[in-house]
Amino acid sequence: MKTTKGYSQGALGQIHWRAAASENASAPDLYCFHPAPFSGLAFTGVMQHVGTTRRVFAPDYPGYGGSDPTLEPASIEMFAEAMASVIDDRSDSAPVDICGFHTGCLVAAQLCIDRPERVRRAVLIDVPAFDEEKRTAFLSRMGPLVITPDIASLEGPWASGFVKRLEGQPTDRAFEMFVEQLRPGARMNEAFIAAFSYPWEDRLPEVKTPTRIIATQSGLLDATRAAANVMPSASIVERLDIKRAVLDEAAEATAAEILTFLDAE
């Protein structure tokens, strides 16, 4: 399978993307939208399994991964606009499929609302549809990443991304994801703030695109069920056997669920 990287120019600057495709790619292109605070790098495991019959792209949001930062604060609407610019650049006018994980679910939903003519089908995996109390609590803890000459200022990301990694996660994968989350610098948490500020209760019911919601038991089960309850366009599949590392350790199972929906007649 051929893998490439590149950039698309949009109104918000250059957007970096990764792509994977087999020589026999014939199904609609698939665009994968990543969780905060990472980049399209999060989808590299899944891409190897879903790229057997289609081109798969994993773009980075503005300010994340290799994409240009913006002067304005991040928002889900901004991210959706940037993702649309990549789709217009790489897929011309053809309808595409989209997939989101965590924050990426909200980006995918907003893109369905903004550009319904571009999206054929959507897959949302573990939707962060938290109630107002939880969102307020999360937002109260989110601020700029304070980076100082003291290495202790990076202890939080290091502990969550490397020290507490799963036993089965290779150290090189844990390290590259640790580095990736630091690339936005002080603005690392902006994507979280955008997600926790997003009025999903109002927006998700506006999605008319045929949508499959995949709920795993990796931490967002109740929130994902809440999202499904307000989306008339969505069907939900619960994979309670998937309890961790949805995009890495469970990449093959996750990819199979994605393709079951996208390839259905």
C-alpha positions in Angstrom: 0.0 0.0 0.0 1.4 3.4 -1.0 1.6 6.1 1.7 2.2 9.8 1.0 2.1 13.1 2.7 1.3 16.5 1.3 -0.3 19.9 1.8 -3.5 21.6 0.6 -4.0 25.3 0.5 -7.1 26.8 2.1 -8.4 30.0 3.4 -6.9 29.2 6.8 -3.4 28.4 5.4 -1.6 25.2 4.5 -3.2 22.0 5.8 -1.0 19.0 6.1 -2.3 15.5 5.4 -1.3 11.9 5.3 -2.7 9.5 2.7 -2.7 5.7 2.1 -4.2 3.8 -0.9 -3.8 0.6 -2.8 -3.4 0.4 -6.5 -7.0 -0.8 -6.8 -8.6 2.1 -5.0 -12.1 2.5 -6.4 -14.4 3.3 -3.5 -15.1 6.9 -2.4 -12.3 8.7 -0.7 -12.3 8.5 3.1 -11.2 11.4 5.3 -10.3 10.7 8.9 -10.5 13.5 11.5 -8.3 13.1 14.6 -8.7 13.5 18.3 -7.3 16.4 20.3 -4.4 17.2 20.9 -2.8 15.0 18.2 -2.9 15.0 14.4 -3.7 12.7 11.5 -0.8 10.6 12.8 -3.4 9.0 15.2 -5.1 7.2 12.3 -2.0 5.6 10.7 -2.9 2.1 12.1 -6.5 2.3 10.9 -5.5 3.6 7.5 -3.6 0.5 6.7 -6.8 -1.6 7.0 -9.3 0.7 5.3 -7.0 1.8 2.5 -7.3 -1.5 0.6 -10.1 -0.4 -1.7 -10.0 3.4 -1.4 -7.8 6.4 -0.9 -7.7 7.4 2.8 -6.6 10.9 4.0 -5.9 12.0 7.6 -5.5 15.8 7.6 -4.2 17.8 10.6 -6.3 20.6 12.0 -5.0 24.2 11.8 -2.4 24.6 14.5 -1.9 20.8 14.9 0.6 18.4 13.3 2.1 20.0 10.2 -0.7 22.4 9.5 -0.3 26.2 9.7 -1.6 27.8 12.9 -4.2 30.6 12.9 -4.3 33.9 14.7 -7.9 33.3 15.9 -8.8 30.7 18.7 -9.6 27.3 17.5 -13.2 26.2 16.9 -15.0 23.1 15.6 -16.4 25.2 12.7 -12.8 26.4 11.9 -11.6 22.8 11.8 -14.5 21.7 9.6 -13.7 24.5 7.1 -10.1 23.5 6.9 -11.0 19.8 6.4 -13.4 20.9 3.6 -10.5 22.7 1.8 -8.5 19.4 1.8 -11.5 17.5 0.4 -12.0 20.1 -2.4 -8.3 19.9 -3.2 -7.8 16.2 -3.2 -11.2 14.8 -4.3 -12.4 17.4 -6.7 -16.2 17.4 -6.8 -16.7 13.7 -6.0 -18.7 12.8 -2.8 -16.6 11.4 0.0 -16.9 9.5 3.2 -15.7 10.9 6.5 -14.8 9.4 9.9 -14.1 11.1 13.2 -12.8 9.9 16.5 -13.4 11.9 19.8 -13.0 15.6 18.8 -13.0 14.4 15.2 -16.6 13.3 15.6 -17.7 16.9 16.1 -15.6 18.1 13.2 -17.2 15.4 11.0 -20.7 16.4 12.2 -20.1 20.1 11.5 -18.8 19.2 8.0 -22.0 17.3 7.3 -24.0 20.4 8.3 -21.8 22.8 6.3 -21.2 20.8 3.2 -23.9 18.1 3.0 -23.4 17.8 -0.8 -19.8 16.6 -0.3 -20.4 13.8 2.3 -21.9 10.5 1.2 -21.6 8.7 4.6 -20.1 9.5 8.0 -18.7 7.3 10.8 -18.4 8.7 14.3 -16.3 6.7 16.8 -16.7 7.5 20.6 -18.4 10.9 20.5 -17.5 13.4 23.3 -21.2 14.4 23.8 -20.8 15.3 27.5 -23.5 17.1 29.5 -23.1 20.7 30.4 -21.8 20.0 33.9 -19.0 17.8 32.6 -18.1 20.3 29.8 -17.9 23.1 32.3 -15.7 21.1 34.6 -13.4 20.1 31.7 -13.2 23.7 30.5 -12.2 25.0 34.0 -9.1 22.8 33.8 -8.1 23.8 30.2 -5.7 26.6 29.7 -2.5 27.3 27.7 0.3 24.8 28.2 2.9 26.6 30.3 6.3 25.7 29.0 9.3 26.7 31.1 13.0 25.8 31.2 12.1 23.2 33.9 11.4 19.9 32.3 8.7 19.3 35.0 6.5 21.6 32.9 6.1 18.7 30.5 5.4 16.1 33.1 1.6 16.0 32.4 1.9 15.1 28.7 4.8 12.8 29.4 2.9 10.9 32.1 -0.3 10.6 30.1 1.3 9.7 26.8 4.3 7.7 27.8 4.5 6.6 31.4 0.9 5.4 31.5 0.9 3.9 28.0 -0.5 0.4 27.6 1.9 -2.4 28.0 1.3 -3.5 24.4 2.1 -0.1 22.9 5.6 0.0 21.4 7.8 2.7 22.9 8.4 4.3 19.5 4.7 4.7 18.9 4.1 6.2 22.4 7.0 8.6 21.9 5.9 9.8 18.5 2.4 10.5 19.8 3.9 12.3 22.9 5.9 14.5 20.5 2.9 15.1 18.3 0.8 16.5 21.1 3.4 19.0 22.0 3.7 20.5 18.5 1.1 23.2 19.1 3.1 24.4 22.1 1.2 26.7 24.4 -1.9 26.3 22.3 -2.0 22.5 22.7 -5.4 22.5 24.6 -7.3 24.7 22.1 -8.8 21.8 20.3 -10.1 20.5 23.7 -11.6 23.9 24.4 -13.2 23.9 21.0 -14.8 20.5 21.6 -16.0 21.3 25.1 -17.5 24.6 23.9 -19.3 23.0 20.9 -23.2 22.9 21.3 -23.6 19.3 20.2 -27.1 19.1 21.6 -28.2 21.7 19.0 -25.9 20.7 16.1 -26.0 16.9 16.0 -29.8 16.8 15.2 -29.0 18.9 12.1 -26.9 16.2 10.5 -28.9 14.6 7.7 -26.0 12.5 6.3 -26.4 8.7 6.7 -24.2 8.1 9.8 -22.9 5.1 11.8 -21.9 5.7 15.4 -19.5 3.2 16.8 -19.5 3.1 20.6 -16.7 1.3 22.4 -16.1 0.8 26.1 -12.9 2.8 26.1 -14.3 5.7 28.2 -17.0 7.5 26.2 -19.8 5.0 26.1 -22.5 7.0 27.8 -21.5 10.2 25.9 -21.7 8.3 22.6 -25.1 6.9 23.4 -26.3 10.4 24.2 -25.1 11.6 20.8 -26.9 8.7 19.1 -30.1 9.6 20.9 -30.3 13.1 19.3 -29.2 12.1 15.7 -32.1 10.8 13.6 -29.7 10.2 10.7 -27.5 7.8 12.8 -27.5 4.1 13.6 -25.4 2.9 16.5 -23.2 -0.2 16.9 -21.8 -0.9 20.3 -18.5 -2.7 20.4 -18.2 -3.4 24.1 -15.3 -5.8 23.4 -13.2 -2.8 22.4 -12.0 -1.4 25.7 -8.9 0.6 24.9 -6.5 1.9 22.2 -9.3 2.1 19.6 -7.1 3.4 16.8 -4.0 1.4 17.7 -4.4 -2.0 19.5 -7.9 -2.3 18.1 -7.2 -0.7 14.7 -8.2 -3.8 12.7 -11.5 -4.3 14.5 -12.3 -0.6 14.3 -11.5 -0.5 10.6 -13.7 -3.5 10.0 -16.6 -1.7 11.6 -16.0 1.4 9.5 -15.9 -0.6 6.3 -19.0 -2.6 7.2 -21.0 0.6 7.0 -19.2 2.4 4.2 -19.2 -0.6 1.9 -22.9 -1.6 2.6 -25.2 -1.5 -0.4 
